[in-house]
Amino acid sequence: MSPAVQETEAAAGSGAGRAVVSSFVGTAIEWYDFFIYGTAAALVLGPQFFPNGSDLAGTLAAFATLAVGFVARPFGGAIMGHFGDKTGRKSMLVTSLLLMGAATVGIGLLPNYDAIGVWAPILLVALRFLQGIGVGGEWGGAVLMATEHAPRGKTGLYGAAPQMGVPAGVILANVVFLLVTQILTEEQFASWGWRVPFLLSGTLVAVAMWIRLGVMESPAFQAVEKEDRITRVPILEVVTKSWRTVLLAGGTFVATNGIAYVFMVYVLSYGTAELGYSRGTMLALLIAACPLWMFGMALSAHLSDSLGRRRVYVTSAVALLATSAIFFTLLDTASVPVMLLAMLLLAFILGCTVGPQSALFAELFPAHVRYSGATLGYQVGAILGGGIAPFVATALYARFGTSQAITAYFVVLSAISLLSTLVLLRKPHVAEPHVSETNALVLEATPLRADAAVDEPKTPEAVH
């Protein structure tokens, strides 16, 4: 083990607590920003920025702008992944937070179509694109700050912190929207109340920035820097040597992300327009499901440290396939208790599928290209999954007039992710418990050493 790695390993645990808190809080706030757009797209952005045409056309247009953020995410991931591997994780986390906050507040201040005409949707799309750039670099940095600070045997659990920030952001976004819709009249909400959640982002970003500025740089990056192993063009190395791994990693995430966005965004409009429930009722059901979503993340991440990533990942992927096949059938009963059961069940399974993801994605790539590799894999899954899912769900229901069309879409996504998981983790020893017996993201004697081959995931058996 080199002296640089010995030094950084000793420091790995010293800032672990603040790194985890920073990853959780910062991610929650960035995803609050990202999700309030999705909620607003389902509830109000259509008539505000796309007033010409039917209600369906306005909703489709609003969901199409939602997808713009996903198109931008790979660009944000590539840019921030590049600099995150060259200048450090921390600087990119600060940059992504500032960019997201500025774009979100900008949407809150943006005049609507009635005020400035066609410039309103144009500027909305531009700000949504900036949101996508910001959040595109957030996940990789937050995950690496958590996992690369993790003590031995807890890489999966620590890596779940930024993942848990996602449903925390959903809770925060929907609680704010629920309060605004309950306090204000329909006219007030449509006129100016929808802007309040966007403007609140400025205060939340300031809090997250204070926390993030106090976090130490990742020990793994410090080791790479001290040993002069920084790559000139990290993403080029990832794309040329690890493109199969990137595509398969993205494939494992397609169903989780796609179904999650239908769950978080489309179900709101489906429940109000097709099932006849109020906006407040649907928001309340979603909020109630999020704590179980977080619990599923923490549980599966912890189990992945003891049972192995492969076992937990495959089991969760099978469970998601089964759950996705019955979700809309339960929802269509239009019975609040049954709808709540459906929301709780899907939320828990979604949490289980994503809990070990941070550790697994980090373990697929060596430290000198890890930000670029993990981020690119994540964003491939995000754009093919969540980016188009609410739009596809809306179009499928409009075309076939039944939720079973959306169910079929869910099943296809789940099958793709299950197959990708089986291929990516096809060797029984991949990502088994002993990978986490040391700080695998720092030590050179682990599968994540900087000189390990990048095109296939490695384990101690393959290294020694």
Phi, psi and omega in degrees: 000132183287156179301322181297319180291323178299317179297314184287331176294320180297328181273353189300319184276346187295323181252018187297317183299311181292326178297318180293315178299316179299317180296317181293306185295313181298317179295318179301318182287319177297320180282335169303312179301316183292322185281329179296333175293316179298318178295316179295324178297323180286331190254325193214338189292331179305299180292335181286320188241346179225065189283342183277126179111187183284169176298321179297316180298320178295318179294317178299318179296319179295319178291331176294320176292331173301318181294334179302322178298326179285325175298324181285336187300317177299325178294316176297319178297319181293315181295309184284332173296319178301307182285333176294328177276344182256324185243349177124156182288319189299314183299323181286328176294320177294316180297314182297322180294316180295318181295315179297314181299316181296318180294321182293314178298323178299320177296321179296334181263356188286127175296151182272186185298322180296332183274317186231010175067222188295340178294335181298305178294328179297312180292326177298315179297319180297316179291323176297323177297318177296322174302316180297321176300314182296311183286338178297327179265351184291310189301310183300316181294316181295319179297315183289325177297326179282310185287325182282349171263354189293138173288169184300139178078004184229023180300315180296313182296315178295323180293341179286343184302307178294329177296320180291340175295336181293303177294333174298320176295324177296314179301310182299314181298315184282330174297316179298314179296321180297316179297316182296317182289333179279325183282321185264158173284167178302319181294317179295319180297315181292328183284307184215342186296329180295341181283337186303312180301326179290317182290330178298337182303327181303316179292317181296320179296322179299319178296311181297324180296319178300320180291315185291325182294340181268004182270140176288154175297152180302132178301322180296319179292322177301321179295316178300317182294316182294328181266007176056049180249019179288130183273143183295312179230085185303316185293330177295319177297319179296312183294322183280327185256339189229025186297326178295316179297319179298313181295318179292321177299316176299321179297323179296340186258350185303309184291314180304312184286317181295312180293323179298321181286328171295317179300317186274330189246301186292322183301331177298311180287326178296315181296325181278316186279323187256327183260349174081016179268159181287161176302319181296320179297315181293321177296320180296319178297318180295316179298318181296330182280337188295320177302323178290328174300313179295321179297318177301320178299309183297317182296310183292325178296316178297316180295328180293334176287332183257324182261341181109146181297317186299312183298315182291318181298312183293316178301316181293322180295320177295317179297323179293322177300316181292317182292321181297335181283342183242354188301307184289333175298317177292318181297323184288353173295339181058022174260122185304315178299320179290321177298319178296318177301316179298317181294317180296316181297311181295320180299315181297315181293320176301319177298318180296324181289333186256347183305309182277002189298318182302309181296317182297312181297321178294324182286350179280343188226144176288163191300325187286346176229016189292319179299312181295314184294310182296318181294318181296317178299317180297314184288331174299314178294324183292316184286326179279341180258275187293330185300324183250354189299310180299322178296314180297316180299316179298314181294320180296317180293321179295326183282316187255345177069020179214145180288346179295335175294321178290323177300316178300319177299315177302314183296319178297313178301316182295321179295320177299315181292321178297315179297316179299319179296315181296322180286315181298318183252039188293335179273129184304333184270359181293129175053046176275169190309322187291348174300328183264010181288345171233175174285086190296343182269001179239316190288141179288336184277013182252173178294350184259016180299153188294335182263009178288153176297143186263344190281342178225143175297139181244159177226171181307325180298324182282336184277318187271000000 
